[in-house]
Amino acid sequence: MAFSVRFLAEVKTDLAEAKKYYFKKGGNPLSEDFKAEINSEIDYIRKFPEHYQVQYQNLRRALVTKFPYAIFYQISEDTLIIFAILHTRQGYKKVYKRNQ
């Protein structure tokens, strides 16, 4: 069973900043490749939500394959709640604050 997905409002900002960075770095092709990789990882998480271990306070972290980004999410019944999509060098405290 594939889970439904719900995003916190802050995730939109996370993604916009990342896409803007990759657009500046490599133009539209790189920006679109980033978007495709994020979508691919979210699709995988929907199919196998328990694949990734709990990291902190029921938050799981999935690493994106081709980019140094992590997707932080929580399983709630049949819904995945995406808390953040951040570069792996960013502090995770931001994510944990969103989970309170």
Gaussian input, Z-matrix of N, CA and C with variables (Angstrom, degrees):
# hf/3-21g

backbone

0 1
 N
 C     1     B1
 C     2     B2     1     A1
 N     3     B3     2     A2     1     D1
 C     4     B4     3     A3     2     D2
 C     5     B5     4     A4     3     D3
 N     6     B6     5     A5     4     D4
 C     7     B7     6     A6     5     D5
 C     8     B8     7     A7     6     D6
 N     9     B9     8     A8     7     D7
 C    10    B10     9     A9     8     D8
 C    11    B11    10    A10     9     D9
 N    12    B12    11    A11    10    D10
 C    13    B13    12    A12    11    D11
 C    14    B14    13    A13    12    D12
 N    15    B15    14    A14    13    D13
 C    16    B16    15    A15    14    D14
 C    17    B17    16    A16    15    D15
 N    18    B18    17    A17    16    D16
 C    19    B19    18    A18    17    D17
 C    20    B20    19    A19    18    D18
 N    21    B21    20    A20    19    D19
 C    22    B22    21    A21    20    D20
 C    23    B23    22    A22    21    D21
 N    24    B24    23    A23    22    D22
 C    25    B25    24    A24    23    D23
 C    26    B26    25    A25    24    D24
 N    27    B27    26    A26    25    D25
 C    28    B28    27    A27    26    D26
 C    29    B29    28    A28    27    D27
 N    30    B30    29    A29    28    D28
 C    31    B31    30    A30    29    D29
 C    32    B32    31    A31    30    D30
 N    33    B33    32    A32    31    D31
 C    34    B34    33    A33    32    D32
 C    35    B35    34    A34    33    D33
 N    36    B36    35    A35    34    D34
 C    37    B37    36    A36    35    D35
 C    38    B38    37    A37    36    D36
 N    39    B39    38    A38    37    D37
 C    40    B40    39    A39    38    D38
 C    41    B41    40    A40    39    D39
 N    42    B42    41    A41    40    D40
 C    43    B43    42    A42    41    D41
 C    44    B44    43    A43    42    D42
 N    45    B45    44    A44    43    D43
 C    46    B46    45    A45    44    D44
 C    47    B47    46    A46    45    D45
 N    48    B48    47    A47    46    D46
 C    49    B49    48    A48    47    D47
 C    50    B50    49    A49    48    D48
 N    51    B51    50    A50    49    D49
 C    52    B52    51    A51    50    D50
 C    53    B53    52    A52    51    D51
 N    54    B54    53    A53    52    D52
 C    55    B55    54    A54    53    D53
 C    56    B56    55    A55    54    D54
 N    57    B57    56    A56    55    D55
 C    58    B58    57    A57    56    D56
 C    59    B59    58    A58    57    D57
 N    60    B60    59    A59    58    D58
 C    61    B61    60    A60    59    D59
 C    62    B62    61    A61    60    D60
 N    63    B63    62    A62    61    D61
 C    64    B64    63    A63    62    D62
 C    65    B65    64    A64    63    D63
 N    66    B66    65    A65    64    D64
 C    67    B67    66    A66    65    D65
 C    68    B68    67    A67    66    D66
 N    69    B69    68    A68    67    D67
 C    70    B70    69    A69    68    D68
 C    71    B71    70    A70    69    D69
 N    72    B72    71    A71    70    D70
 C    73    B73    72    A72    71    D71
 C    74    B74    73    A73    72    D72
 N    75    B75    74    A74    73    D73
 C    76    B76    75    A75    74    D74
 C    77    B77    76    A76    75    D75
 N    78    B78    77    A77    76    D76
 C    79    B79    78    A78    77    D77
 C    80    B80    79    A79    78    D78
 N    81    B81    80    A80    79    D79
 C    82    B82    81    A81    80    D80
 C    83    B83    82    A82    81    D81
 N    84    B84    83    A83    82    D82
 C    85    B85    84    A84    83    D83
 C    86    B86    85    A85    84    D84
 N    87    B87    86    A86    85    D85
 C    88    B88    87    A87    86    D86
 C    89    B89    88    A88    87    D87
 N    90    B90    89    A89    88    D88
 C    91    B91    90    A90    89    D89
 C    92    B92    91    A91    90    D90
 N    93    B93    92    A92    91    D91
 C    94    B94    93    A93    92    D92
 C    95    B95    94    A94    93    D93
 N    96    B96    95    A95    94    D94
 C    97    B97    96    A96    95    D95
 C    98    B98    97    A97    96    D96
 N    99    B99    98    A98    97    D97
 C   100   B100    99    A99    98    D98
 C   101   B101   100   A100    99    D99
 N   102   B102   101   A101   100   D100
 C   103   B103   102   A102   101   D101
 C   104   B104   103   A103   102   D102
 N   105   B105   104   A104   103   D103
 C   106   B106   105   A105   104   D104
 C   107   B107   106   A106   105   D105
 N   108   B108   107   A107   106   D106
 C   109   B109   108   A108   107   D107
 C   110   B110   109   A109   108   D108
 N   111   B111   110   A110   109   D109
 C   112   B112   111   A111   110   D110
 C   113   B113   112   A112   111   D111
 N   114   B114   113   A113   112   D112
 C   115   B115   114   A114   113   D113
 C   116   B116   115   A115   114   D114
 N   117   B117   116   A116   115   D115
 C   118   B118   117   A117   116   D116
 C   119   B119   118   A118   117   D117
 N   120   B120   119   A119   118   D118
 C   121   B121   120   A120   119   D119
 C   122   B122   121   A121   120   D120
 N   123   B123   122   A122   121   D121
 C   124   B124   123   A123   122   D122
 C   125   B125   124   A124   123   D123
 N   126   B126   125   A125   124   D124
 C   127   B127   126   A126   125   D125
 C   128   B128   127   A127   126   D126
 N   129   B129   128   A128   127   D127
 C   130   B130   129   A129   128   D128
 C   131   B131   130   A130   129   D129
 N   132   B132   131   A131   130   D130
 C   133   B133   132   A132   131   D131
 C   134   B134   133   A133   132   D132
 N   135   B135   134   A134   133   D133
 C   136   B136   135   A135   134   D134
 C   137   B137   136   A136   135   D135
 N   138   B138   137   A137   136   D136
 C   139   B139   138   A138   137   D137
 C   140   B140   139   A139   138   D138
 N   141   B141   140   A140   139   D139
 C   142   B142   141   A141   140   D140
 C   143   B143   142   A142   141   D141
 N   144   B144   143   A143   142   D142
 C   145   B145   144   A144   143   D143
 C   146   B146   145   A145   144   D144
 N   147   B147   146   A146   145   D145
 C   148   B148   147   A147   146   D146
 C   149   B149   148   A148   147   D147
 N   150   B150   149   A149   148   D148
 C   151   B151   150   A150   149   D149
 C   152   B152   151   A151   150   D150
 N   153   B153   152   A152   151   D151
 C   154   B154   153   A153   152   D152
 C   155   B155   154   A154   153   D153
 N   156   B156   155   A155   154   D154
 C   157   B157   156   A156   155   D155
 C   158   B158   157   A157   156   D156
 N   159   B159   158   A158   157   D157
 C   160   B160   159   A159   158   D158
 C   161   B161   160   A160   159   D159
 N   162   B162   161   A161   160   D160
 C   163   B163   162   A162   161   D161
 C   164   B164   163   A163   162   D162
 N   165   B165   164   A164   163   D163
 C   166   B166   165   A165   164   D164
 C   167   B167   166   A166   165   D165
 N   168   B168   167   A167   166   D166
 C   169   B169   168   A168   167   D167
 C   170   B170   169   A169   168   D168
 N   171   B171   170   A170   169   D169
 C   172   B172   171   A171   170   D170
 C   173   B173   172   A172   171   D171
 N   174   B174   173   A173   172   D172
 C   175   B175   174   A174   173   D173
 C   176   B176   175   A175   174   D174
 N   177   B177   176   A176   175   D175
 C   178   B178   177   A177   176   D176
 C   179   B179   178   A178   177   D177
 N   180   B180   179   A179   178   D178
 C   181   B181   180   A180   179   D179
 C   182   B182   181   A181   180   D180
 N   183   B183   182   A182   181   D181
 C   184   B184   183   A183   182   D182
 C   185   B185   184   A184   183   D183
 N   186   B186   185   A185   184   D184
 C   187   B187   186   A186   185   D185
 C   188   B188   187   A187   186   D186
 N   189   B189   188   A188   187   D187
 C   190   B190   189   A189   188   D188
 C   191   B191   190   A190   189   D189
 N   192   B192   191   A191   190   D190
 C   193   B193   192   A192   191   D191
 C   194   B194   193   A193   192   D192
 N   195   B195   194   A194   193   D193
 C   196   B196   195   A195   194   D194
 C   197   B197   196   A196   195   D195
 N   198   B198   197   A197   196   D196
 C   199   B199   198   A198   197   D197
 C   200   B200   199   A199   198   D198
 N   201   B201   200   A200   199   D199
 C   202   B202   201   A201   200   D200
 C   203   B203   202   A202   201   D201
 N   204   B204   203   A203   202   D202
 C   205   B205   204   A204   203   D203
 C   206   B206   205   A205   204   D204
 N   207   B207   206   A206   205   D205
 C   208   B208   207   A207   206   D206
 C   209   B209   208   A208   207   D207
 N   210   B210   209   A209   208   D208
 C   211   B211   210   A210   209   D209
 C   212   B212   211   A211   210   D210
 N   213   B213   212   A212   211   D211
 C   214   B214   213   A213   212   D212
 C   215   B215   214   A214   213   D213
 N   216   B216   215   A215   214   D214
 C   217   B217   216   A216   215   D215
 C   218   B218   217   A217   216   D216
 N   219   B219   218   A218   217   D217
 C   220   B220   219   A219   218   D218
 C   221   B221   220   A220   219   D219
 N   222   B222   221   A221   220   D220
 C   223   B223   222   A222   221   D221
 C   224   B224   223   A223   222   D222
 N   225   B225   224   A224   223   D223
 C   226   B226   225   A225   224   D224
 C   227   B227   226   A226   225   D225
 N   228   B228   227   A227   226   D226
 C   229   B229   228   A228   227   D227
 C   230   B230   229   A229   228   D228
 N   231   B231   230   A230   229   D229
 C   232   B232   231   A231   230   D230
 C   233   B233   232   A232   231   D231
 N   234   B234   233   A233   232   D232
 C   235   B235   234   A234   233   D233
 C   236   B236   235   A235   234   D234
 N   237   B237   236   A236   235   D235
 C   238   B238   237   A237   236   D236
 C   239   B239   238   A238   237   D237
 N   240   B240   239   A239   238   D238
 C   241   B241   240   A240   239   D239
 C   242   B242   241   A241   240   D240
 N   243   B243   242   A242   241   D241
 C   244   B244   243   A243   242   D242
 C   245   B245   244   A244   243   D243
 N   246   B246   245   A245   244   D244
 C   247   B247   246   A246   245   D245
 C   248   B248   247   A247   246   D246
 N   249   B249   248   A248   247   D247
 C   250   B250   249   A249   248   D248
 C   251   B251   250   A250   249   D249
 N   252   B252   251   A251   250   D250
 C   253   B253   252   A252   251   D251
 C   254   B254   253   A253   252   D252
 N   255   B255   254   A254   253   D253
 C   256   B256   255   A255   254   D254
 C   257   B257   256   A256   255   D255
 N   258   B258   257   A257   256   D256
 C   259   B259   258   A258   257   D257
 C   260   B260   259   A259   258   D258
 N   261   B261   260   A260   259   D259
 C   262   B262   261   A261   260   D260
 C   263   B263   262   A262   261   D261
 N   264   B264   263   A263   262   D262
 C   265   B265   264   A264   263   D263
 C   266   B266   265   A265   264   D264
 N   267   B267   266   A266   265   D265
 C   268   B268   267   A267   266   D266
 C   269   B269   268   A268   267   D267
 N   270   B270   269   A269   268   D268
 C   271   B271   270   A270   269   D269
 C   272   B272   271   A271   270   D270
 N   273   B273   272   A272   271   D271
 C   274   B274   273   A273   272   D272
 C   275   B275   274   A274   273   D273
 N   276   B276   275   A275   274   D274
 C   277   B277   276   A276   275   D275
 C   278   B278   277   A277   276   D276
 N   279   B279   278   A278   277   D277
 C   280   B280   279   A279   278   D278
 C   281   B281   280   A280   279   D279
 N   282   B282   281   A281   280   D280
 C   283   B283   282   A282   281   D281
 C   284   B284   283   A283   282   D282
 N   285   B285   284   A284   283   D283
 C   286   B286   285   A285   284   D284
 C   287   B287   286   A286   285   D285
 N   288   B288   287   A287   286   D286
 C   289   B289   288   A288   287   D287
 C   290   B290   289   A289   288   D288
 N   291   B291   290   A290   289   D289
 C   292   B292   291   A291   290   D290
 C   293   B293   292   A292   291   D291
 N   294   B294   293   A293   292   D292
 C   295   B295   294   A294   293   D293
 C   296   B296   295   A295   294   D294
 N   297   B297   296   A296   295   D295
 C   298   B298   297   A297   296   D296
 C   299   B299   298   A298   297   D297

   B1=1.4435
   B2=1.5339
   B3=1.3078
   B4=1.4605
   B5=1.5259
   B6=1.2943
   B7=1.4590
   B8=1.5265
   B9=1.3265
   B10=1.4659
   B11=1.5275
   B12=1.3223
   B13=1.4612
   B14=1.5241
   B15=1.3264
   B16=1.4673
   B17=1.5284
   B18=1.3130
   B19=1.4616
   B20=1.5274
   B21=1.3255
   B22=1.4608
   B23=1.5265
   B24=1.3120
   B25=1.4711
   B26=1.5298
   B27=1.3163
   B28=1.4662
   B29=1.5235
   B30=1.3183
   B31=1.4645
   B32=1.5273
   B33=1.3123
   B34=1.4689
   B35=1.5319
   B36=1.3239
   B37=1.4642
   B38=1.5215
   B39=1.3351
   B40=1.4655
   B41=1.5270
   B42=1.3288
   B43=1.4638
   B44=1.5224
   B45=1.3130
   B46=1.4682
   B47=1.5283
   B48=1.3213
   B49=1.4655
   B50=1.5234
   B51=1.3224
   B52=1.4637
   B53=1.5270
   B54=1.3264
   B55=1.4688
   B56=1.5267
   B57=1.3083
   B58=1.4698
   B59=1.5292
   B60=1.3258
   B61=1.4644
   B62=1.5246
   B63=1.3306
   B64=1.4640
   B65=1.5241
   B66=1.3133
   B67=1.4626
   B68=1.5276
   B69=1.3368
   B70=1.4655
   B71=1.5245
   B72=1.3207
   B73=1.4607
   B74=1.5296
   B75=1.3341
   B76=1.4642
   B77=1.5097
   B78=1.3131
   B79=1.4565
   B80=1.5178
   B81=1.3186
   B82=1.4615
   B83=1.5331
   B84=1.3594
   B85=1.4771
   B86=1.5310
   B87=1.3217
   B88=1.4681
   B89=1.5240
   B90=1.3164
   B91=1.4624
   B92=1.5298
   B93=1.3195
   B94=1.4665
   B95=1.5281
   B96=1.3400
   B97=1.4630
   B98=1.5254
   B99=1.3286
   B100=1.4641
   B101=1.5262
   B102=1.3209
   B103=1.4713
   B104=1.5287
   B105=1.3309
   B106=1.4670
   B107=1.5274
   B108=1.3230
   B109=1.4676
   B110=1.5243
   B111=1.3128
   B112=1.4675
   B113=1.5274
   B114=1.3245
   B115=1.4717
   B116=1.5203
   B117=1.3254
   B118=1.4634
   B119=1.5292
   B120=1.3178
   B121=1.4696
   B122=1.5231
   B123=1.3171
   B124=1.4694
   B125=1.5290
   B126=1.3312
   B127=1.4668
   B128=1.5287
   B129=1.3392
   B130=1.4655
   B131=1.5323
   B132=1.3258
   B133=1.4670
   B134=1.5256
   B135=1.3253
   B136=1.4749
   B137=1.5266
   B138=1.3273
   B139=1.4681
   B140=1.5296
   B141=1.3264
   B142=1.4669
   B143=1.5336
   B144=1.3092
   B145=1.4732
   B146=1.5253
   B147=1.3165
   B148=1.4642
   B149=1.5259
   B150=1.3217
   B151=1.4644
   B152=1.5329
   B153=1.3124
   B154=1.4628
   B155=1.5224
   B156=1.3315
   B157=1.4604
   B158=1.5282
   B159=1.3182
   B160=1.4629
   B161=1.5257
   B162=1.3333
   B163=1.4612
   B164=1.5287
   B165=1.3328
   B166=1.4638
   B167=1.5192
   B168=1.3100
   B169=1.4679
   B170=1.5343
   B171=1.2973
   B172=1.4677
   B173=1.5241
   B174=1.3169
   B175=1.4644
   B176=1.5212
   B177=1.3045
   B178=1.4592
   B179=1.5198
   B180=1.3401
   B181=1.4617
   B182=1.5197
   B183=1.3350
   B184=1.4622
   B185=1.5173
   B186=1.3279
   B187=1.4580
   B188=1.5207
   B189=1.3242
   B190=1.4626
   B191=1.5251
   B192=1.3323
   B193=1.4573
   B194=1.5256
   B195=1.3079
   B196=1.4661
   B197=1.5262
   B198=1.3049
   B199=1.4611
   B200=1.5263
   B201=1.3347
   B202=1.4698
   B203=1.5323
   B204=1.3106
   B205=1.4640
   B206=1.5167
   B207=1.3252
   B208=1.4609
   B209=1.5220
   B210=1.3225
   B211=1.4587
   B212=1.5251
   B213=1.3052
   B214=1.4619
   B215=1.5197
   B216=1.3267
   B217=1.4597
   B218=1.5174
   B219=1.3084
   B220=1.4630
   B221=1.5251
   B222=1.3129
   B223=1.4612
   B224=1.5253
   B225=1.3235
   B226=1.4622
   B227=1.5242
   B228=1.3319
   B229=1.4658
   B230=1.5276
   B231=1.3333
   B232=1.4665
   B233=1.5285
   B234=1.3460
   B235=1.4601
   B236=1.5241
   B237=1.3258
   B238=1.4542
   B239=1.5199
   B240=1.2988
   B241=1.4603
   B242=1.5249
   B243=1.3348
   B244=1.4562
   B245=1.5267
   B246=1.3397
   B247=1.4579
   B248=1.5187
   B249=1.3400
   B250=1.4620
   B251=1.5209
   B252=1.3253
   B253=1.4616
   B254=1.5202
   B255=1.3437
   B256=1.4620
   B257=1.5165
   B258=1.3375
   B259=1.4612
   B260=1.5259
   B261=1.3108
   B262=1.4662
   B263=1.5261
   B264=1.3173
   B265=1.4656
   B266=1.5261
   B267=1.3140
   B268=1.4620
   B269=1.5217
   B270=1.3011
   B271=1.4551
   B272=1.5152
   B273=1.2993
   B274=1.4605
   B275=1.5197
   B276=1.3241
   B277=1.4647
   B278=1.5226
   B279=1.3261
   B280=1.4658
   B281=1.5291
   B282=1.3168
   B283=1.4664
   B284=1.5175
   B285=1.3070
   B286=1.4519
   B287=1.5279
   B288=1.3255
   B289=1.4680
   B290=1.5262
   B291=1.3180
   B292=1.4664
   B293=1.5229
   B294=1.3174
   B295=1.4632
   B296=1.5280
   B297=1.3008
   B298=1.4675
   B299=1.4977
   A1=109.48
   A2=116.91
   A3=121.25
   A4=109.17
   A5=115.37
   A6=121.86
   A7=110.39
   A8=115.91
   A9=119.44
   A10=107.26
   A11=116.32
   A12=121.13
   A13=109.75
   A14=114.86
   A15=121.47
   A16=107.33
   A17=116.49
   A18=122.24
   A19=110.07
   A20=116.67
   A21=119.07
   A22=107.69
   A23=117.02
   A24=121.49
   A25=111.93
   A26=117.83
   A27=121.78
   A28=112.95
   A29=117.23
   A30=120.91
   A31=110.43
   A32=117.04
   A33=120.62
   A34=109.90
   A35=116.62
   A36=121.22
   A37=110.76
   A38=117.28
   A39=121.31
   A40=110.35
   A41=115.69
   A42=120.72
   A43=112.32
   A44=117.50
   A45=120.72
   A46=110.64
   A47=117.03
   A48=120.90
   A49=111.07
   A50=116.78
   A51=120.65
   A52=111.22
   A53=116.77
   A54=119.67
   A55=111.05
   A56=117.23
   A57=121.36
   A58=110.14
   A59=116.48
   A60=121.10
   A61=110.74
   A62=117.54
   A63=120.29
   A64=112.02
   A65=117.72
   A66=120.32
   A67=109.82
   A68=117.25
   A69=121.25
   A70=111.18
   A71=115.80
   A72=120.65
   A73=112.52
   A74=117.61
   A75=119.06
   A76=115.19
   A77=117.13
   A78=119.89
   A79=112.65
   A80=114.25
   A81=120.64
   A82=113.63
   A83=119.73
   A84=118.12
   A85=113.37
   A86=117.40
   A87=120.23
   A88=110.90
   A89=116.13
   A90=121.02
   A91=111.01
   A92=116.69
   A93=121.10
   A94=111.62
   A95=117.33
   A96=120.74
   A97=109.93
   A98=116.34
   A99=120.85
   A100=110.44
   A101=116.04
   A102=121.19
   A103=110.92
   A104=116.87
   A105=121.06
   A106=111.37
   A107=117.22
   A108=120.78
   A109=111.38
   A110=116.81
   A111=120.59
   A112=109.38
   A113=116.58
   A114=120.69
   A115=111.80
   A116=116.61
   A117=120.95
   A118=111.12
   A119=116.44
   A120=120.02
   A121=110.85
   A122=117.35
   A123=120.20
   A124=110.26
   A125=117.65
   A126=120.73
   A127=111.07
   A128=116.15
   A129=120.24
   A130=110.41
   A131=116.42
   A132=120.77
   A133=110.45
   A134=117.32
   A135=120.93
   A136=110.79
   A137=116.76
   A138=120.75
   A139=112.11
   A140=116.51
   A141=122.02
   A142=110.30
   A143=117.54
   A144=120.53
   A145=114.84
   A146=117.91
   A147=119.97
   A148=112.60
   A149=117.00
   A150=121.10
   A151=111.51
   A152=116.58
   A153=120.84
   A154=110.55
   A155=114.98
   A156=120.85
   A157=111.92
   A158=114.27
   A159=120.60
   A160=107.29
   A161=115.78
   A162=121.28
   A163=111.83
   A164=115.76
   A165=120.23
   A166=108.37
   A167=117.52
   A168=123.80
   A169=112.60
   A170=116.68
   A171=123.74
   A172=114.57
   A173=118.25
   A174=121.20
   A175=109.60
   A176=114.72
   A177=121.61
   A178=108.44
   A179=115.67
   A180=120.48
   A181=109.33
   A182=115.18
   A183=121.78
   A184=107.92
   A185=116.61
   A186=120.44
   A187=109.83
   A188=115.78
   A189=122.05
   A190=107.59
   A191=117.05
   A192=122.21
   A193=114.68
   A194=119.10
   A195=121.53
   A196=114.72
   A197=117.57
   A198=121.48
   A199=109.01
   A200=117.54
   A201=120.12
   A202=112.48
   A203=115.21
   A204=121.62
   A205=110.13
   A206=114.82
   A207=121.39
   A208=109.05
   A209=114.89
   A210=122.15
   A211=106.78
   A212=116.36
   A213=122.00
   A214=108.39
   A215=115.61
   A216=119.23
   A217=111.07
   A218=114.06
   A219=122.56
   A220=107.87
   A221=115.94
   A222=121.46
   A223=108.06
   A224=115.59
   A225=121.22
   A226=107.67
   A227=115.86
   A228=123.16
   A229=109.51
   A230=118.80
   A231=120.45
   A232=111.80
   A233=115.89
   A234=121.27
   A235=110.10
   A236=115.62
   A237=121.50
   A238=107.32
   A239=115.95
   A240=120.44
   A241=107.03
   A242=116.00
   A243=121.39
   A244=107.63
   A245=115.78
   A246=121.32
   A247=112.51
   A248=116.88
   A249=119.41
   A250=109.98
   A251=114.42
   A252=122.50
   A253=104.44
   A254=115.73
   A255=121.12
   A256=112.03
   A257=114.88
   A258=121.30
   A259=107.28
   A260=116.65
   A261=119.94
   A262=113.03
   A263=118.14
   A264=120.73
   A265=112.65
   A266=117.18
   A267=119.69
   A268=109.81
   A269=115.52
   A270=120.11
   A271=111.72
   A272=116.22
   A273=121.27
   A274=112.28
   A275=117.68
   A276=119.98
   A277=111.06
   A278=115.92
   A279=120.96
   A280=110.26
   A281=115.85
   A282=121.07
   A283=110.09
   A284=116.13
   A285=120.02
   A286=111.64
   A287=117.43
   A288=120.30
   A289=110.48
   A290=116.41
   A291=120.38
   A292=111.57
   A293=116.79
   A294=121.99
   A295=112.13
   A296=118.58
   A297=119.87
   A298=112.86
   D1=127.20
   D2=176.63
   D3=-84.53
   D4=134.61
   D5=-178.94
   D6=-81.74
   D7=152.96
   D8=171.12
   D9=-79.98
   D10=161.67
   D11=-175.66
   D12=-124.92
   D13=135.42
   D14=175.29
   D15=-127.60
   D16=134.64
   D17=-178.34
   D18=-108.37
   D19=136.91
   D20=168.96
   D21=-67.43
   D22=153.28
   D23=-177.86
   D24=-58.24
   D25=-33.60
   D26=-178.28
   D27=-64.84
   D28=-23.74
   D29=-178.58
   D30=-63.93
   D31=-34.74
   D32=177.67
   D33=-58.75
   D34=-42.31
   D35=177.66
   D36=-67.07
   D37=-42.80
   D38=177.37
   D39=-53.67
   D40=-49.56
   D41=-176.96
   D42=-68.90
   D43=-40.05
   D44=179.78
   D45=-61.81
   D46=-42.34
   D47=179.20
   D48=-65.06
   D49=-42.71
   D50=-179.81
   D51=-66.36
   D52=-45.52
   D53=179.04
   D54=-62.51
   D55=-38.71
   D56=178.23
   D57=-62.23
   D58=-43.94
   D59=178.44
   D60=-60.28
   D61=-49.04
   D62=-177.90
   D63=-69.95
   D64=-28.69
   D65=175.05
   D66=-65.68
   D67=-43.60
   D68=178.15
   D69=-65.13
   D70=-36.11
   D71=-176.06
   D72=-76.90
   D73=-39.22
   D74=-173.72
   D75=-141.74
   D76=13.28
   D77=178.03
   D78=77.70
   D79=-170.41
   D80=-176.20
   D81=-60.98
   D82=-39.35
   D83=179.95
   D84=-58.45
   D85=-43.26
   D86=-179.93
   D87=-68.48
   D88=-40.54
   D89=177.91
   D90=-61.14
   D91=-43.51
   D92=179.12
   D93=-69.62
   D94=-34.80
   D95=176.59
   D96=-63.86
   D97=-41.18
   D98=176.74
   D99=-59.64
   D100=-48.55
   D101=179.70
   D102=-58.82
   D103=-42.88
   D104=-179.97
   D105=-64.20
   D106=-39.87
   D107=179.08
   D108=-66.13
   D109=-40.36
   D110=177.38
   D111=-62.47
   D112=-47.79
   D113=179.80
   D114=-61.58
   D115=-39.73
   D116=178.70
   D117=-62.80
   D118=-43.15
   D119=179.82
   D120=-67.31
   D121=-39.32
   D122=177.76
   D123=-64.17
   D124=-39.60
   D125=175.99
   D126=-60.62
   D127=-41.76
   D128=178.51
   D129=-63.34
   D130=-44.89
   D131=179.44
   D132=-61.14
   D133=-39.02
   D134=178.85
   D135=-59.99
   D136=-37.76
   D137=-178.10
   D138=-80.58
   D139=-35.53
   D140=-176.20
   D141=-131.20
   D142=66.77
   D143=-172.58
   D144=-63.74
   D145=-26.75
   D146=-177.47
   D147=-94.01
   D148=7.63
   D149=179.76
   D150=-60.72
   D151=-38.65
   D152=-177.11
   D153=-94.74
   D154=143.38
   D155=-176.94
   D156=-74.09
   D157=154.64
   D158=172.95
   D159=-70.20
   D160=130.40
   D161=-179.42
   D162=-98.12
   D163=-43.99
   D164=-174.05
   D165=-164.99
   D166=131.25
   D167=177.09
   D168=44.37
   D169=52.50
   D170=179.11
   D171=64.46
   D172=12.34
   D173=174.78
   D174=-90.51
   D175=135.64
   D176=176.11
   D177=-108.01
   D178=154.75
   D179=-179.33
   D180=-126.84
   D181=122.16
   D182=176.18
   D183=-109.98
   D184=128.61
   D185=178.32
   D186=-89.01
   D187=136.33
   D188=178.70
   D189=-80.00
   D190=135.66
   D191=-170.84
   D192=-61.90
   D193=-56.49
   D194=-171.15
   D195=-93.81
   D196=-5.58
   D197=-177.37
   D198=-131.68
   D199=149.39
   D200=-178.36
   D201=-80.00
   D202=61.42
   D203=-178.71
   D204=-126.22
   D205=153.58
   D206=177.68
   D207=-127.16
   D208=143.91
   D209=176.52
   D210=-107.76
   D211=121.63
   D212=179.43
   D213=-102.88
   D214=126.23
   D215=-175.64
   D216=-146.35
   D217=166.56
   D218=178.65
   D219=-134.51
   D220=144.52
   D221=176.76
   D222=-94.68
   D223=126.81
   D224=177.39
   D225=-132.26
   D226=100.02
   D227=-175.74
   D228=56.04
   D229=-111.24
   D230=-178.90
   D231=-108.53
   D232=23.84
   D233=-178.68
   D234=-126.52
   D235=140.14
   D236=171.26
   D237=-99.16
   D238=129.25
   D239=177.07
   D240=-107.02
   D241=114.63
   D242=179.44
   D243=-87.38
   D244=119.17
   D245=-177.65
   D246=-92.42
   D247=-31.81
   D248=-177.57
   D249=-165.86
   D250=153.19
   D251=169.48
   D252=-131.11
   D253=104.14
   D254=-170.48
   D255=-128.95
   D256=153.32
   D257=171.49
   D258=-62.22
   D259=143.96
   D260=-175.71
   D261=-66.98
   D262=-15.07
   D263=176.80
   D264=-85.23
   D265=-13.50
   D266=178.79
   D267=-73.61
   D268=148.72
   D269=179.21
   D270=-67.74
   D271=137.88
   D272=-177.99
   D273=-79.54
   D274=-7.26
   D275=178.71
   D276=-59.03
   D277=-33.20
   D278=178.06
   D279=-58.83
   D280=-41.12
   D281=-179.46
   D282=-67.81
   D283=-45.41
   D284=-176.19
   D285=-66.11
   D286=-31.70
   D287=175.89
   D288=-66.06
   D289=-35.51
   D290=179.07
   D291=-68.59
   D292=-20.76
   D293=-176.35
   D294=-89.80
   D295=5.41
   D296=-177.65
   D297=-95.74

